[in-house]
């Protein structure tokens, strides 16, 4: 899993590439947590257009960052979600919590 991030003011856009599964979840969690550690960050956009595979561990990573941001009045958005992963998101109901960019 590769993560490239850019910051503009209170917004971070993180572009994910590879597989977001139980093998990479801890790494992704640590990187995203470091990116949103600054309490001034109010928005995290996860660009998933290059994510090839995701399992339930990936859902956990996303929900955890959602909780962190929403606790401080921020939000998490998902962009470029591939069809197979979009199906997982729809079935899980994550779109009730997390916005699509």
Gaussian input, Z-matrix of N, CA and C with variables (Angstrom, degrees):
# hf/3-21g

backbone

0 1
 N
 C     1     B1
 C     2     B2     1     A1
 N     3     B3     2     A2     1     D1
 C     4     B4     3     A3     2     D2
 C     5     B5     4     A4     3     D3
 N     6     B6     5     A5     4     D4
 C     7     B7     6     A6     5     D5
 C     8     B8     7     A7     6     D6
 N     9     B9     8     A8     7     D7
 C    10    B10     9     A9     8     D8
 C    11    B11    10    A10     9     D9
 N    12    B12    11    A11    10    D10
 C    13    B13    12    A12    11    D11
 C    14    B14    13    A13    12    D12
 N    15    B15    14    A14    13    D13
 C    16    B16    15    A15    14    D14
 C    17    B17    16    A16    15    D15
 N    18    B18    17    A17    16    D16
 C    19    B19    18    A18    17    D17
 C    20    B20    19    A19    18    D18
 N    21    B21    20    A20    19    D19
 C    22    B22    21    A21    20    D20
 C    23    B23    22    A22    21    D21
 N    24    B24    23    A23    22    D22
 C    25    B25    24    A24    23    D23
 C    26    B26    25    A25    24    D24
 N    27    B27    26    A26    25    D25
 C    28    B28    27    A27    26    D26
 C    29    B29    28    A28    27    D27
 N    30    B30    29    A29    28    D28
 C    31    B31    30    A30    29    D29
 C    32    B32    31    A31    30    D30
 N    33    B33    32    A32    31    D31
 C    34    B34    33    A33    32    D32
 C    35    B35    34    A34    33    D33
 N    36    B36    35    A35    34    D34
 C    37    B37    36    A36    35    D35
 C    38    B38    37    A37    36    D36
 N    39    B39    38    A38    37    D37
 C    40    B40    39    A39    38    D38
 C    41    B41    40    A40    39    D39
 N    42    B42    41    A41    40    D40
 C    43    B43    42    A42    41    D41
 C    44    B44    43    A43    42    D42
 N    45    B45    44    A44    43    D43
 C    46    B46    45    A45    44    D44
 C    47    B47    46    A46    45    D45
 N    48    B48    47    A47    46    D46
 C    49    B49    48    A48    47    D47
 C    50    B50    49    A49    48    D48
 N    51    B51    50    A50    49    D49
 C    52    B52    51    A51    50    D50
 C    53    B53    52    A52    51    D51
 N    54    B54    53    A53    52    D52
 C    55    B55    54    A54    53    D53
 C    56    B56    55    A55    54    D54
 N    57    B57    56    A56    55    D55
 C    58    B58    57    A57    56    D56
 C    59    B59    58    A58    57    D57
 N    60    B60    59    A59    58    D58
 C    61    B61    60    A60    59    D59
 C    62    B62    61    A61    60    D60
 N    63    B63    62    A62    61    D61
 C    64    B64    63    A63    62    D62
 C    65    B65    64    A64    63    D63
 N    66    B66    65    A65    64    D64
 C    67    B67    66    A66    65    D65
 C    68    B68    67    A67    66    D66
 N    69    B69    68    A68    67    D67
 C    70    B70    69    A69    68    D68
 C    71    B71    70    A70    69    D69
 N    72    B72    71    A71    70    D70
 C    73    B73    72    A72    71    D71
 C    74    B74    73    A73    72    D72
 N    75    B75    74    A74    73    D73
 C    76    B76    75    A75    74    D74
 C    77    B77    76    A76    75    D75
 N    78    B78    77    A77    76    D76
 C    79    B79    78    A78    77    D77
 C    80    B80    79    A79    78    D78
 N    81    B81    80    A80    79    D79
 C    82    B82    81    A81    80    D80
 C    83    B83    82    A82    81    D81
 N    84    B84    83    A83    82    D82
 C    85    B85    84    A84    83    D83
 C    86    B86    85    A85    84    D84
 N    87    B87    86    A86    85    D85
 C    88    B88    87    A87    86    D86
 C    89    B89    88    A88    87    D87
 N    90    B90    89    A89    88    D88
 C    91    B91    90    A90    89    D89
 C    92    B92    91    A91    90    D90
 N    93    B93    92    A92    91    D91
 C    94    B94    93    A93    92    D92
 C    95    B95    94    A94    93    D93
 N    96    B96    95    A95    94    D94
 C    97    B97    96    A96    95    D95
 C    98    B98    97    A97    96    D96
 N    99    B99    98    A98    97    D97
 C   100   B100    99    A99    98    D98
 C   101   B101   100   A100    99    D99
 N   102   B102   101   A101   100   D100
 C   103   B103   102   A102   101   D101
 C   104   B104   103   A103   102   D102
 N   105   B105   104   A104   103   D103
 C   106   B106   105   A105   104   D104
 C   107   B107   106   A106   105   D105
 N   108   B108   107   A107   106   D106
 C   109   B109   108   A108   107   D107
 C   110   B110   109   A109   108   D108
 N   111   B111   110   A110   109   D109
 C   112   B112   111   A111   110   D110
 C   113   B113   112   A112   111   D111
 N   114   B114   113   A113   112   D112
 C   115   B115   114   A114   113   D113
 C   116   B116   115   A115   114   D114
 N   117   B117   116   A116   115   D115
 C   118   B118   117   A117   116   D116
 C   119   B119   118   A118   117   D117
 N   120   B120   119   A119   118   D118
 C   121   B121   120   A120   119   D119
 C   122   B122   121   A121   120   D120
 N   123   B123   122   A122   121   D121
 C   124   B124   123   A123   122   D122
 C   125   B125   124   A124   123   D123
 N   126   B126   125   A125   124   D124
 C   127   B127   126   A126   125   D125
 C   128   B128   127   A127   126   D126
 N   129   B129   128   A128   127   D127
 C   130   B130   129   A129   128   D128
 C   131   B131   130   A130   129   D129
 N   132   B132   131   A131   130   D130
 C   133   B133   132   A132   131   D131
 C   134   B134   133   A133   132   D132
 N   135   B135   134   A134   133   D133
 C   136   B136   135   A135   134   D134
 C   137   B137   136   A136   135   D135
 N   138   B138   137   A137   136   D136
 C   139   B139   138   A138   137   D137
 C   140   B140   139   A139   138   D138
 N   141   B141   140   A140   139   D139
 C   142   B142   141   A141   140   D140
 C   143   B143   142   A142   141   D141
 N   144   B144   143   A143   142   D142
 C   145   B145   144   A144   143   D143
 C   146   B146   145   A145   144   D144
 N   147   B147   146   A146   145   D145
 C   148   B148   147   A147   146   D146
 C   149   B149   148   A148   147   D147
 N   150   B150   149   A149   148   D148
 C   151   B151   150   A150   149   D149
 C   152   B152   151   A151   150   D150
 N   153   B153   152   A152   151   D151
 C   154   B154   153   A153   152   D152
 C   155   B155   154   A154   153   D153
 N   156   B156   155   A155   154   D154
 C   157   B157   156   A156   155   D155
 C   158   B158   157   A157   156   D156
 N   159   B159   158   A158   157   D157
 C   160   B160   159   A159   158   D158
 C   161   B161   160   A160   159   D159
 N   162   B162   161   A161   160   D160
 C   163   B163   162   A162   161   D161
 C   164   B164   163   A163   162   D162
 N   165   B165   164   A164   163   D163
 C   166   B166   165   A165   164   D164
 C   167   B167   166   A166   165   D165
 N   168   B168   167   A167   166   D166
 C   169   B169   168   A168   167   D167
 C   170   B170   169   A169   168   D168
 N   171   B171   170   A170   169   D169
 C   172   B172   171   A171   170   D170
 C   173   B173   172   A172   171   D171
 N   174   B174   173   A173   172   D172
 C   175   B175   174   A174   173   D173
 C   176   B176   175   A175   174   D174
 N   177   B177   176   A176   175   D175
 C   178   B178   177   A177   176   D176
 C   179   B179   178   A178   177   D177
 N   180   B180   179   A179   178   D178
 C   181   B181   180   A180   179   D179
 C   182   B182   181   A181   180   D180
 N   183   B183   182   A182   181   D181
 C   184   B184   183   A183   182   D182
 C   185   B185   184   A184   183   D183
 N   186   B186   185   A185   184   D184
 C   187   B187   186   A186   185   D185
 C   188   B188   187   A187   186   D186
 N   189   B189   188   A188   187   D187
 C   190   B190   189   A189   188   D188
 C   191   B191   190   A190   189   D189
 N   192   B192   191   A191   190   D190
 C   193   B193   192   A192   191   D191
 C   194   B194   193   A193   192   D192
 N   195   B195   194   A194   193   D193
 C   196   B196   195   A195   194   D194
 C   197   B197   196   A196   195   D195
 N   198   B198   197   A197   196   D196
 C   199   B199   198   A198   197   D197
 C   200   B200   199   A199   198   D198
 N   201   B201   200   A200   199   D199
 C   202   B202   201   A201   200   D200
 C   203   B203   202   A202   201   D201
 N   204   B204   203   A203   202   D202
 C   205   B205   204   A204   203   D203
 C   206   B206   205   A205   204   D204
 N   207   B207   206   A206   205   D205
 C   208   B208   207   A207   206   D206
 C   209   B209   208   A208   207   D207
 N   210   B210   209   A209   208   D208
 C   211   B211   210   A210   209   D209
 C   212   B212   211   A211   210   D210
 N   213   B213   212   A212   211   D211
 C   214   B214   213   A213   212   D212
 C   215   B215   214   A214   213   D213
 N   216   B216   215   A215   214   D214
 C   217   B217   216   A216   215   D215
 C   218   B218   217   A217   216   D216
 N   219   B219   218   A218   217   D217
 C   220   B220   219   A219   218   D218
 C   221   B221   220   A220   219   D219
 N   222   B222   221   A221   220   D220
 C   223   B223   222   A222   221   D221
 C   224   B224   223   A223   222   D222
 N   225   B225   224   A224   223   D223
 C   226   B226   225   A225   224   D224
 C   227   B227   226   A226   225   D225
 N   228   B228   227   A227   226   D226
 C   229   B229   228   A228   227   D227
 C   230   B230   229   A229   228   D228
 N   231   B231   230   A230   229   D229
 C   232   B232   231   A231   230   D230
 C   233   B233   232   A232   231   D231
 N   234   B234   233   A233   232   D232
 C   235   B235   234   A234   233   D233
 C   236   B236   235   A235   234   D234
 N   237   B237   236   A236   235   D235
 C   238   B238   237   A237   236   D236
 C   239   B239   238   A238   237   D237
 N   240   B240   239   A239   238   D238
 C   241   B241   240   A240   239   D239
 C   242   B242   241   A241   240   D240
 N   243   B243   242   A242   241   D241
 C   244   B244   243   A243   242   D242
 C   245   B245   244   A244   243   D243
 N   246   B246   245   A245   244   D244
 C   247   B247   246   A246   245   D245
 C   248   B248   247   A247   246   D246
 N   249   B249   248   A248   247   D247
 C   250   B250   249   A249   248   D248
 C   251   B251   250   A250   249   D249
 N   252   B252   251   A251   250   D250
 C   253   B253   252   A252   251   D251
 C   254   B254   253   A253   252   D252
 N   255   B255   254   A254   253   D253
 C   256   B256   255   A255   254   D254
 C   257   B257   256   A256   255   D255
 N   258   B258   257   A257   256   D256
 C   259   B259   258   A258   257   D257
 C   260   B260   259   A259   258   D258
 N   261   B261   260   A260   259   D259
 C   262   B262   261   A261   260   D260
 C   263   B263   262   A262   261   D261
 N   264   B264   263   A263   262   D262
 C   265   B265   264   A264   263   D263
 C   266   B266   265   A265   264   D264
 N   267   B267   266   A266   265   D265
 C   268   B268   267   A267   266   D266
 C   269   B269   268   A268   267   D267
 N   270   B270   269   A269   268   D268
 C   271   B271   270   A270   269   D269
 C   272   B272   271   A271   270   D270
 N   273   B273   272   A272   271   D271
 C   274   B274   273   A273   272   D272
 C   275   B275   274   A274   273   D273
 N   276   B276   275   A275   274   D274
 C   277   B277   276   A276   275   D275
 C   278   B278   277   A277   276   D276
 N   279   B279   278   A278   277   D277
 C   280   B280   279   A279   278   D278
 C   281   B281   280   A280   279   D279
 N   282   B282   281   A281   280   D280
 C   283   B283   282   A282   281   D281
 C   284   B284   283   A283   282   D282
 N   285   B285   284   A284   283   D283
 C   286   B286   285   A285   284   D284
 C   287   B287   286   A286   285   D285
 N   288   B288   287   A287   286   D286
 C   289   B289   288   A288   287   D287
 C   290   B290   289   A289   288   D288
 N   291   B291   290   A290   289   D289
 C   292   B292   291   A291   290   D290
 C   293   B293   292   A292   291   D291
 N   294   B294   293   A293   292   D292
 C   295   B295   294   A294   293   D293
 C   296   B296   295   A295   294   D294
 N   297   B297   296   A296   295   D295
 C   298   B298   297   A297   296   D296
 C   299   B299   298   A298   297   D297
 N   300   B300   299   A299   298   D298
 C   301   B301   300   A300   299   D299
 C   302   B302   301   A301   300   D300

   B1=1.4473
   B2=1.5230
   B3=1.3120
   B4=1.4615
   B5=1.5180
   B6=1.3353
   B7=1.4625
   B8=1.5208
   B9=1.3270
   B10=1.4598
   B11=1.5175
   B12=1.3240
   B13=1.4608
   B14=1.5180
   B15=1.3264
   B16=1.4607
   B17=1.5192
   B18=1.3290
   B19=1.4617
   B20=1.5156
   B21=1.3285
   B22=1.4649
   B23=1.5126
   B24=1.3063
   B25=1.4528
   B26=1.5158
   B27=1.3274
   B28=1.4656
   B29=1.5272
   B30=1.3182
   B31=1.4650
   B32=1.5215
   B33=1.3261
   B34=1.4599
   B35=1.5191
   B36=1.3236
   B37=1.4626
   B38=1.5190
   B39=1.3217
   B40=1.4611
   B41=1.5187
   B42=1.3203
   B43=1.4581
   B44=1.5253
   B45=1.3306
   B46=1.4562
   B47=1.5216
   B48=1.3228
   B49=1.4658
   B50=1.5206
   B51=1.3277
   B52=1.4583
   B53=1.5104
   B54=1.3353
   B55=1.4556
   B56=1.5239
   B57=1.3203
   B58=1.4656
   B59=1.5255
   B60=1.3338
   B61=1.4612
   B62=1.5244
   B63=1.3206
   B64=1.4642
   B65=1.5286
   B66=1.3117
   B67=1.4639
   B68=1.5274
   B69=1.3178
   B70=1.4669
   B71=1.5246
   B72=1.3215
   B73=1.4692
   B74=1.5264
   B75=1.3163
   B76=1.4668
   B77=1.5300
   B78=1.3089
   B79=1.4662
   B80=1.5262
   B81=1.3206
   B82=1.4665
   B83=1.5278
   B84=1.3244
   B85=1.4608
   B86=1.5348
   B87=1.3178
   B88=1.4665
   B89=1.5294
   B90=1.3200
   B91=1.4675
   B92=1.5256
   B93=1.3343
   B94=1.4682
   B95=1.5251
   B96=1.3266
   B97=1.4698
   B98=1.5220
   B99=1.3310
   B100=1.4665
   B101=1.5291
   B102=1.3297
   B103=1.4657
   B104=1.5250
   B105=1.3303
   B106=1.4672
   B107=1.5287
   B108=1.3315
   B109=1.4690
   B110=1.5236
   B111=1.3147
   B112=1.4647
   B113=1.5301
   B114=1.3357
   B115=1.4690
   B116=1.5267
   B117=1.3217
   B118=1.4630
   B119=1.5295
   B120=1.3358
   B121=1.4666
   B122=1.5232
   B123=1.3286
   B124=1.4612
   B125=1.5278
   B126=1.3377
   B127=1.4630
   B128=1.5238
   B129=1.3225
   B130=1.4566
   B131=1.5190
   B132=1.3256
   B133=1.4623
   B134=1.5238
   B135=1.3197
   B136=1.4606
   B137=1.5199
   B138=1.3264
   B139=1.4631
   B140=1.5245
   B141=1.3136
   B142=1.4568
   B143=1.5240
   B144=1.3190
   B145=1.4645
   B146=1.5305
   B147=1.3249
   B148=1.4654
   B149=1.5237
   B150=1.3311
   B151=1.4647
   B152=1.5254
   B153=1.3149
   B154=1.4631
   B155=1.5225
   B156=1.3312
   B157=1.4633
   B158=1.5174
   B159=1.3330
   B160=1.4558
   B161=1.5209
   B162=1.3389
   B163=1.4579
   B164=1.5295
   B165=1.3178
   B166=1.4646
   B167=1.5249
   B168=1.3139
   B169=1.4664
   B170=1.5195
   B171=1.3182
   B172=1.4613
   B173=1.5124
   B174=1.3348
   B175=1.4691
   B176=1.5202
   B177=1.3240
   B178=1.4622
   B179=1.5169
   B180=1.3213
   B181=1.4676
   B182=1.5267
   B183=1.3132
   B184=1.4644
   B185=1.5226
   B186=1.3247
   B187=1.4667
   B188=1.5243
   B189=1.3206
   B190=1.4638
   B191=1.5176
   B192=1.3443
   B193=1.4643
   B194=1.5305
   B195=1.3353
   B196=1.4673
   B197=1.5318
   B198=1.3224
   B199=1.4690
   B200=1.5256
   B201=1.3139
   B202=1.4662
   B203=1.5204
   B204=1.3173
   B205=1.4651
   B206=1.5211
   B207=1.3179
   B208=1.4663
   B209=1.5246
   B210=1.3323
   B211=1.4649
   B212=1.5240
   B213=1.3226
   B214=1.4721
   B215=1.5242
   B216=1.3200
   B217=1.4609
   B218=1.5096
   B219=1.3289
   B220=1.4573
   B221=1.5145
   B222=1.3315
   B223=1.4578
   B224=1.5167
   B225=1.3271
   B226=1.4524
   B227=1.5188
   B228=1.3242
   B229=1.4631
   B230=1.5213
   B231=1.3268
   B232=1.4600
   B233=1.5183
   B234=1.3241
   B235=1.4703
   B236=1.5211
   B237=1.3294
   B238=1.4586
   B239=1.5167
   B240=1.3087
   B241=1.4679
   B242=1.5362
   B243=1.3434
   B244=1.4622
   B245=1.5369
   B246=1.3193
   B247=1.4677
   B248=1.5340
   B249=1.3356
   B250=1.4718
   B251=1.5332
   B252=1.3202
   B253=1.4639
   B254=1.5228
   B255=1.3172
   B256=1.4623
   B257=1.5278
   B258=1.2980
   B259=1.4710
   B260=1.5279
   B261=1.3240
   B262=1.4688
   B263=1.5252
   B264=1.3283
   B265=1.4651
   B266=1.5240
   B267=1.3171
   B268=1.4743
   B269=1.5322
   B270=1.3178
   B271=1.4657
   B272=1.5245
   B273=1.3231
   B274=1.4681
   B275=1.5249
   B276=1.3267
   B277=1.4603
   B278=1.5204
   B279=1.3208
   B280=1.4638
   B281=1.5302
   B282=1.3376
   B283=1.4623
   B284=1.5287
   B285=1.3177
   B286=1.4626
   B287=1.5291
   B288=1.3308
   B289=1.4656
   B290=1.5226
   B291=1.3080
   B292=1.4595
   B293=1.5262
   B294=1.3202
   B295=1.4650
   B296=1.5243
   B297=1.3146
   B298=1.4632
   B299=1.5216
   B300=1.3219
   B301=1.4718
   B302=1.5139
   A1=108.40
   A2=115.59
   A3=122.23
   A4=108.71
   A5=115.36
   A6=120.95
   A7=108.27
   A8=116.06
   A9=122.19
   A10=107.00
   A11=116.07
   A12=119.33
   A13=111.61
   A14=114.57
   A15=121.91
   A16=107.87
   A17=114.85
   A18=120.02
   A19=109.74
   A20=115.47
   A21=123.10
   A22=106.60
   A23=116.86
   A24=120.72
   A25=111.61
   A26=115.94
   A27=121.55
   A28=112.43
   A29=116.78
   A30=121.77
   A31=110.94
   A32=115.16
   A33=121.65
   A34=108.29
   A35=115.11
   A36=120.66
   A37=106.87
   A38=116.24
   A39=122.03
   A40=108.71
   A41=115.70
   A42=121.38
   A43=108.38
   A44=115.04
   A45=121.35
   A46=109.61
   A47=116.30
   A48=120.95
   A49=108.90
   A50=115.46
   A51=120.46
   A52=111.62
   A53=115.74
   A54=121.65
   A55=110.57
   A56=115.52
   A57=121.64
   A58=106.70
   A59=114.74
   A60=120.48
   A61=109.90
   A62=116.43
   A63=119.30
   A64=112.68
   A65=117.99
   A66=120.67
   A67=112.10
   A68=117.26
   A69=120.78
   A70=113.85
   A71=118.10
   A72=121.34
   A73=112.75
   A74=118.32
   A75=120.46
   A76=110.77
   A77=116.86
   A78=121.02
   A79=110.80
   A80=117.08
   A81=121.11
   A82=110.09
   A83=116.69
   A84=121.76
   A85=110.43
   A86=116.81
   A87=121.19
   A88=111.69
   A89=116.91
   A90=120.26
   A91=110.66
   A92=117.01
   A93=119.55
   A94=111.17
   A95=117.12
   A96=119.66
   A97=111.24
   A98=117.12
   A99=119.02
   A100=110.81
   A101=116.88
   A102=120.38
   A103=112.10
   A104=117.17
   A105=119.89
   A106=112.41
   A107=117.24
   A108=120.78
   A109=111.94
   A110=117.31
   A111=121.69
   A112=108.28
   A113=118.07
   A114=120.25
   A115=113.61
   A116=117.95
   A117=121.29
   A118=112.14
   A119=116.66
   A120=120.63
   A121=108.72
   A122=115.58
   A123=121.67
   A124=112.99
   A125=116.11
   A126=118.14
   A127=110.00
   A128=114.98
   A129=121.90
   A130=107.66
   A131=115.49
   A132=121.45
   A133=107.24
   A134=115.88
   A135=120.73
   A136=108.30
   A137=115.96
   A138=121.61
   A139=106.95
   A140=115.40
   A141=121.15
   A142=112.99
   A143=117.01
   A144=120.28
   A145=113.41
   A146=118.12
   A147=120.99
   A148=113.14
   A149=116.65
   A150=120.30
   A151=107.50
   A152=115.68
   A153=121.61
   A154=113.02
   A155=116.51
   A156=121.01
   A157=108.51
   A158=116.45
   A159=121.01
   A160=108.97
   A161=116.43
   A162=120.47
   A163=109.29
   A164=117.07
   A165=120.82
   A166=112.82
   A167=118.11
   A168=120.72
   A169=110.49
   A170=116.15
   A171=120.94
   A172=111.77
   A173=116.52
   A174=120.13
   A175=110.45
   A176=116.05
   A177=120.44
   A178=112.32
   A179=116.72
   A180=121.10
   A181=110.03
   A182=116.83
   A183=121.14
   A184=110.92
   A185=117.34
   A186=120.37
   A187=112.15
   A188=117.00
   A189=120.35
   A190=112.48
   A191=117.33
   A192=120.59
   A193=109.84
   A194=117.02
   A195=120.60
   A196=109.80
   A197=116.97
   A198=120.76
   A199=111.31
   A200=116.56
   A201=120.70
   A202=110.94
   A203=116.59
   A204=120.61
   A205=112.21
   A206=117.73
   A207=119.31
   A208=111.27
   A209=117.84
   A210=121.17
   A211=111.77
   A212=117.12
   A213=120.37
   A214=112.19
   A215=116.18
   A216=120.34
   A217=114.29
   A218=116.72
   A219=120.97
   A220=111.63
   A221=114.95
   A222=119.37
   A223=111.01
   A224=114.28
   A225=122.41
   A226=107.37
   A227=116.26
   A228=121.65
   A229=109.47
   A230=115.67
   A231=122.03
   A232=109.31
   A233=116.28
   A234=121.33
   A235=109.44
   A236=115.74
   A237=121.52
   A238=114.66
   A239=117.01
   A240=120.50
   A241=110.12
   A242=117.95
   A243=120.78
   A244=110.96
   A245=116.45
   A246=122.08
   A247=114.52
   A248=120.18
   A249=118.63
   A250=112.78
   A251=116.42
   A252=120.28
   A253=110.11
   A254=116.59
   A255=120.62
   A256=110.09
   A257=116.43
   A258=120.91
   A259=110.33
   A260=117.64
   A261=121.87
   A262=109.73
   A263=116.45
   A264=120.31
   A265=111.34
   A266=116.60
   A267=120.00
   A268=111.16
   A269=116.10
   A270=120.54
   A271=110.92
   A272=116.74
   A273=120.89
   A274=112.80
   A275=117.01
   A276=120.33
   A277=114.01
   A278=117.25
   A279=120.72
   A280=112.67
   A281=116.40
   A282=118.88
   A283=112.29
   A284=117.87
   A285=120.49
   A286=110.52
   A287=116.62
   A288=121.96
   A289=112.78
   A290=115.51
   A291=122.25
   A292=109.26
   A293=115.61
   A294=120.85
   A295=111.77
   A296=114.52
   A297=120.58
   A298=108.31
   A299=115.61
   A300=119.83
   A301=110.04
   D1=131.53
   D2=175.87
   D3=-116.43
   D4=143.24
   D5=179.24
   D6=-132.67
   D7=122.67
   D8=174.41
   D9=-118.92
   D10=127.53
   D11=-174.78
   D12=-127.33
   D13=147.68
   D14=173.72
   D15=-130.62
   D16=149.16
   D17=179.78
   D18=-120.67
   D19=135.80
   D20=172.44
   D21=-131.90
   D22=104.14
   D23=-179.48
   D24=62.09
   D25=-119.08
   D26=-178.20
   D27=-95.02
   D28=11.70
   D29=-175.86
   D30=-118.48
   D31=135.87
   D32=173.75
   D33=-119.87
   D34=133.41
   D35=173.39
   D36=-112.07
   D37=120.39
   D38=179.69
   D39=-112.79
   D40=121.34
   D41=178.12
   D42=-97.35
   D43=117.69
   D44=-178.14
   D45=-99.21
   D46=142.03
   D47=177.90
   D48=-142.08
   D49=133.12
   D50=179.16
   D51=115.48
   D52=-147.53
   D53=-177.55
   D54=-109.76
   D55=129.60
   D56=177.40
   D57=-106.19
   D58=89.76
   D59=-176.24
   D60=-136.94
   D61=-169.15
   D62=-176.32
   D63=-63.03
   D64=-21.45
   D65=178.27
   D66=-76.14
   D67=-32.17
   D68=-175.36
   D69=-108.56
   D70=-7.80
   D71=-172.42
   D72=-57.70
   D73=-44.48
   D74=-178.22
   D75=-62.89
   D76=-43.80
   D77=178.10
   D78=-60.64
   D79=-48.26
   D80=-179.25
   D81=-62.31
   D82=-42.77
   D83=178.15
   D84=-57.39
   D85=-47.68
   D86=-178.55
   D87=-63.99
   D88=-44.01
   D89=-179.70
   D90=-64.79
   D91=-47.98
   D92=-179.22
   D93=-64.33
   D94=-39.28
   D95=177.80
   D96=-62.08
   D97=-38.88
   D98=178.39
   D99=-68.03
   D100=-33.99
   D101=179.33
   D102=-68.21
   D103=-35.07
   D104=-177.41
   D105=-102.39
   D106=12.61
   D107=-179.60
   D108=-63.35
   D109=-32.83
   D110=177.80
   D111=-66.64
   D112=119.57
   D113=-177.99
   D114=-64.40
   D115=-10.71
   D116=177.11
   D117=-76.02
   D118=-19.00
   D119=179.60
   D120=-70.04
   D121=123.71
   D122=-178.06
   D123=-115.77
   D124=-10.51
   D125=-176.47
   D126=-146.18
   D127=131.68
   D128=174.97
   D129=-123.82
   D130=121.05
   D131=176.36
   D132=-105.87
   D133=121.08
   D134=176.14
   D135=-100.10
   D136=111.10
   D137=176.48
   D138=-87.97
   D139=110.58
   D140=-174.03
   D141=-104.49
   D142=14.77
   D143=-174.54
   D144=-61.18
   D145=-21.35
   D146=179.30
   D147=-111.07
   D148=17.93
   D149=175.18
   D150=-84.70
   D151=122.58
   D152=-174.90
   D153=-88.50
   D154=-27.94
   D155=-176.45
   D156=-156.51
   D157=146.33
   D158=174.85
   D159=-147.83
   D160=138.44
   D161=175.15
   D162=-116.57
   D163=-167.64
   D164=-176.37
   D165=-63.22
   D166=-24.34
   D167=175.66
   D168=-62.92
   D169=-36.59
   D170=176.77
   D171=-64.68
   D172=-40.02
   D173=175.45
   D174=-59.28
   D175=-42.20
   D176=178.81
   D177=-61.74
   D178=-41.40
   D179=178.03
   D180=-61.13
   D181=-47.08
   D182=-178.22
   D183=-64.72
   D184=-45.54
   D185=-179.42
   D186=-64.16
   D187=-37.06
   D188=177.79
   D189=-62.93
   D190=-42.70
   D191=178.97
   D192=-70.55
   D193=-33.96
   D194=174.98
   D195=-59.28
   D196=-46.90
   D197=-179.62
   D198=-61.07
   D199=-44.46
   D200=179.86
   D201=-59.22
   D202=-48.76
   D203=-177.61
   D204=-69.86
   D205=-42.47
   D206=-177.78
   D207=-67.01
   D208=-28.81
   D209=177.95
   D210=-64.06
   D211=-24.06
   D212=178.86
   D213=-108.54
   D214=15.63
   D215=177.68
   D216=83.66
   D217=15.43
   D218=-179.84
   D219=-99.08
   D220=-172.90
   D221=179.80
   D222=-147.87
   D223=157.68
   D224=177.50
   D225=-117.73
   D226=135.59
   D227=179.37
   D228=-124.52
   D229=147.95
   D230=177.86
   D231=-112.26
   D232=133.41
   D233=-179.35
   D234=-128.90
   D235=150.70
   D236=173.51
   D237=58.70
   D238=37.63
   D239=-176.24
   D240=-74.21
   D241=119.66
   D242=177.73
   D243=-63.99
   D244=152.71
   D245=-175.38
   D246=-52.23
   D247=-46.71
   D248=-179.14
   D249=-62.90
   D250=-35.41
   D251=179.50
   D252=-77.36
   D253=-35.24
   D254=175.30
   D255=-58.47
   D256=-39.18
   D257=178.31
   D258=-61.40
   D259=-43.53
   D260=177.06
   D261=-60.33
   D262=-43.87
   D263=-179.62
   D264=-63.64
   D265=-41.32
   D266=179.68
   D267=-64.89
   D268=-45.83
   D269=-179.40
   D270=-63.59
   D271=-39.59
   D272=-177.66
   D273=-74.95
   D274=-19.69
   D275=-177.74
   D276=81.72
   D277=14.54
   D278=-176.31
   D279=-63.64
   D280=-26.02
   D281=-179.36
   D282=-68.32
   D283=-12.33
   D284=174.29
   D285=-72.28
   D286=-20.46
   D287=-178.37
   D288=-109.07
   D289=-42.52
   D290=-171.94
   D291=-106.95
   D292=134.37
   D293=-178.45
   D294=-83.65
   D295=156.72
   D296=171.48
   D297=-97.11
   D298=135.35
   D299=-179.33
   D300=-85.82

